[in-house]
Amino acid sequence: MFGRHKVRDLTPNEINAMLQRGEIVLIDVREPAEFAAERIHGALNFPLSTFDPKALPDLGEVRAVVFQCGSGKRSATAVERCQGAGLKHDAHMAGGIAAWRQAGLPTIRIDPATGAVTDAR
């Protein structure tokens, strides 16, 4: 890897607006159990433990890829891995899904006792 990778921090509100406008695809790099328990509507799961930058959807110039995790650490790592593989992805959600919840934005949760899906704020 040459030089230092640049990771662009986006806020939950910025990402929510981009999702609403259809400008991005949100990639959640948390593990499947974390994703199953609670996720952001529309996010795709590509766990960092098995992460392959070349497996990401090819969106051309239509939509940008933005990464998200629990706190922002794993999503920043995913950006760095993409850049190391020659991809231009540079954005992630600073603070992860925890910051998303703090901003009062909705998530989808699964009740482990019943399997019921609920929208949560």
Backbone hydrogen bonds, N-H to C=O, Kabsch-Sander energy under -0.5 kcal/mol:
donor,donor_aa,acceptor,acceptor_aa,energy
7,V,5,H,-0.6
8,R,6,K,-0.5
8,R,90,D,-4.5
9,D,7,V,-0.6
10,L,92,H,-2.5
15,I,11,T,-2.4
16,N,12,P,-2.8
17,A,13,N,-2.1
18,M,14,E,-2.2
19,L,15,I,-2.7
20,Q,16,N,-2.4
21,R,17,A,-1.8
22,G,19,L,-1.2
23,E,18,M,-2.6
24,I,18,M,-0.6
25,V,64,A,-2.5
27,I,25,V,-0.6
27,I,66,V,-3.1
28,D,26,L,-0.6
28,D,44,L,-3.4
29,V,27,I,-0.6
29,V,68,Q,-2.8
34,E,31,E,-0.6
35,F,31,E,-2.4
36,A,32,P,-2.8
37,A,33,A,-1.8
38,E,34,E,-1.9
39,R,108,I,-2.3
43,A,40,I,-2.3
44,L,26,L,-2.7
46,F,28,D,-2.3
46,F,44,L,-0.6
48,L,29,V,-2.5
50,T,47,P,-1.2
51,F,48,L,-1.1
55,A,52,D,-2.4
56,L,53,P,-1.3
59,L,57,P,-0.9
62,V,59,L,-2.0
63,R,59,L,-0.7
64,A,23,E,-2.4
66,V,25,V,-2.4
67,F,91,A,-2.1
68,Q,27,I,-2.3
76,A,72,G,-1.4
77,T,73,K,-1.8
78,A,74,R,-2.1
79,V,75,S,-1.9
80,E,76,A,-2.2
81,R,77,T,-2.4
82,C,78,A,-2.3
83,Q,79,V,-2.5
84,G,80,E,-2.2
85,A,81,R,-1.2
85,A,82,C,-0.5
86,G,83,Q,-1.4
87,L,82,C,-2.7
91,A,65,V,-0.6
92,H,8,R,-2.3
93,M,67,F,-2.2
94,A,10,L,-2.1
94,A,92,H,-0.8
95,G,71,S,-0.7
96,G,93,M,-1.8
97,I,69,C,-2.7
98,A,70,G,-1.7
98,A,95,G,-0.6
99,A,95,G,-1.5
99,A,96,G,-0.6
100,W,96,G,-1.8
101,R,97,I,-2.5
102,Q,98,A,-2.2
103,A,99,A,-1.9
104,G,101,R,-2.0
105,L,100,W,-2.0
107,T,120,A,-2.5
108,I,39,R,-3.4
109,R,107,T,-0.5
109,R,118,T,-3.2
110,I,37,A,-1.9
111,D,116,A,-2.8
115,G,111,D,-3.6
118,T,109,R,-3.0
120,A,107,T,-3.2
